[in-house]
Amino acid sequence: QVQLVESGGGLVQAGGSLRLSCAASGSISSINFMGWSRQAPGKQRELVATVTKGGSTNYADSVKGRFTISRDNAKNTVYLQMNSLKPEDTAIYYCWYRGLSSDYWGQGTQVTVSS
């Protein structure tokens, strides 16, 4: 089992920044992926960004150039730096961990961007 604890959500004005953090604990596999997804009211969950243990990243087109994902392998922690936030970024953001055979999700943290 892997536990994920997220932090860093909140309310910010359009154009502002927020940084999300997610710490993983438990049975961490040597090969894993971590990332962030989000779900806005009435919309499907969207995978926002992912990062491998080696540091390779991928982003949804909607956040490219504005969001940066990174990780600290020593702390089993993944970060999402969100800049130039837009009202359409408002959603619950979920941390994601993929090990050798299972996916895990955090409890979610609310990000609200006011116009």
N, C-alpha and C positions, 0 to 999 in steps of 0.2 A: 504494500500500500504506500501511496505517496500523498502527502498532505501539502496543500498550497495555501499560503496566506498572503492576501493582497493588501496593498495600502496605497494611498496617494490620490484617490478620487476627490471630487469636490465640484464647486461652482466657480466658473471663471467667465470673464467677458470674452466676446469674440476677439480674436487676435492674440489672446493670451496663451499661456503655457501651463502645462501640468506634467508631473512625472509620476508614473505608476511603478510600483515595485511588487514583486512576487517572490516569496521565499519558499523553496521546496524542501521538504524533509521526509524522512522515512526510507523506503527501499529505492534509493536513487541508482539507476543503472549507469554503466560506464558509457553507454551510447544513448543519447537522448536528444530530443528536440524540445524547445520551449517556445512559447509565443503568447499572443493575445488575440482574442476575438471580441466582438462587441455585438450587442443586440439592442436595437432601438425599438420603441413601442410600435407594434404592428408590423415589424419587419423581421426577416429571417436573420439568424446569426451569421455574422460575416467574419471571416478570418482576416485579421488586420495585419499582423506581422509575425514572422517566425524566425528563429535563430537556432543553428545547430551548435553543438558543443564546440566545434571548431571555429565558430563565428560567422558562418555563412548566413546571410539574411535574405528574406523575401518580404515584400510589402504588397498590400492591396493597392490598386491604382489610385484609389480615393485618398490615400494618405502619403503616397510617395512624395518625397521632398519636404514633408512637414513632420513626420514621425520618424523617430530613430529607436530601434530596438537594440539592446545590448545585454550582456550577461556576465556575471562573475561566477566562474565555475567553482572557485574555492568556497563560495558562499551558497552555491546552488540557487542563485537569485537572478531573475530576469527583470529588466527595466524597460519602460516605454516612455521615452521623452516625446511629448506632444507639443509642438509649436504651431503658431498661426492657427489656433483652433477656430472652428466654424460651428455655427448652431447645429449643422447636420452631423457633427461629431457627437452630439448628445446621445448617450447610450449607457447601458451597463456593460462594463468591460470585464472580461473573464480571462484569467490566466489559464494557460494550457500547458500540459506536460505530456510528452509521449515517450515512454520507455520502450523496452524490447517487445512488449506484447500488449500494453494497455495504455489507454488515454485517461488523463485525470484533468479535472476542471476545478478552478477556485470558486469561491462563493459569489464573486462578482463585486465590483465597486462602481458606484454611480459617478459618471462624468456628465455635468450639465454645462453647456455653453450658452450664455445669454447673448442676445443680439443688441 
